[in-house]
């Protein structure tokens, strides 16, 4: 792929969908594994407090649906609330870094994991983009 191809890819709907898919699957796995220290559950949603790079509080929130007796869940799109703004969580690396205070992990490992997830996201988007 040429640089123009990558630029077109990251501006595509396929990339946005891949981003949401990777973030949802990451959050589902971390919640299932009970990684987070501070989780606020309701019957219909889950909220996780976090801290932005500027030190301000952030919340990640999403709809939740339990799918079986083994505790598996499915999440809706993850929403990031910072200040008065609520937007779709669209950056795996930022999400991991902002939630890092919720679990014990070496910052270097978090960065490596974020890079692996970004690679997965790009490959997923490219696959869907190439297949139309």
N, C-alpha and C positions, 0 to 999 in steps of 0.2 A: 504494500500500500504506500502511496505517496502522501506527503504532508497534507495536501488538499483533501485527500480521501479521509484522513483522520479528522480533519476539521469538519468535514461534512458529517462524518459519523457522530461526533460528539454533539452536534447540533440537531441530530435526528430524533424522531420519536422513539426509535428503537433503543437509542442510548438512554433516554429518560425512562423507558420501561425497564431496561436492564438494571438501571440504578435502583429503581423502586424494588425490583425483584431481589436483588442482592441485599439491600438493606432489610427488607422484610424477612428474608431467610436467615440473615445474621441475627436479627432480633429474636426470631422464633427459637433459634438454637440456643442463644444465650439465656433466654427466659426458661426454656425447657431444662437446661442444665443448672438452673438456679444460681447463676453467676453473680447477679446484681445484689447489692446489700440493701438497697432502698427501692422497693417497688410498690406502687399504689394500684391495687386491683379493684375493679368494680365488676359487676356481672357482664358489662359490655365493653369495657376499655381497660387499658393499662397505661400508667404514666410513670416515667422515670425522671427524677431530677438529675441535673447535670450542671456543669460549669463551663461557660464559654472561655475562649482564649483571653478575653478582656476581663475575666474574673466575675462577670455577671451571671446570675442564674439562668439556666435554660431548662426547658422541659421537653421531653420526647413523649408523644402520646399517640395511641392508635386504638382502633376498634379491635376487639378480640372475640374469637369464636372457638369454643372448645370442640374438638372433632372426635374424640374417642375416650375410652375409659383409662387410657394410659397417660393422660395428662397432656397430650399433644394439643397444640393450639394453632390457629391460623390468624394472622394479623391482617388488618387493612393497611392502607398506606400510612407510613409513619410521618407524623407532623412534628415539626420543630418549632417551639414557642420561645422567643427571645425578645425581651422587652414587650412591646405591644404587638409584635409581628408574629403571625403563625403562617408557616410555609411548609410545603412538602420537604422532608429531609432528602437532600439531594447530593450529599457528600459523605461517602463512607468513612473517609479519613477523619473528617471533622467530627462525625458521630462517635467514632471510637475514641478520639482524643477527649471529647467533652464528657463521655461516660467513663473515662479511665479511672476516675475517683471511686467508681462503684465496684471495682474489682481489683484484685492484686495482679498486676502484670508489669513487667519491665517496659519502660517507655520505648526502648529500641525494638522489643518484640511487637509492641502495638504498631509501630511504624512499619515493620516488616509485614505484619498481618494486613495492614491497610493497603500496602502495595500489592499483595497477593489478591486481595479482594478487588482492587481496581483493575488488575489484569483480567480477572474473571469477568468483571463487568464489561470491559472492552471486548473480550472474546465473545461473550454472549450477544452483545449489541451487534458486533460484526457479523456473526452467524445469522441473526435475524435480518439484518440489513441486506446481506448478500442473497438471502433466500426470498427477499421481497416481502 
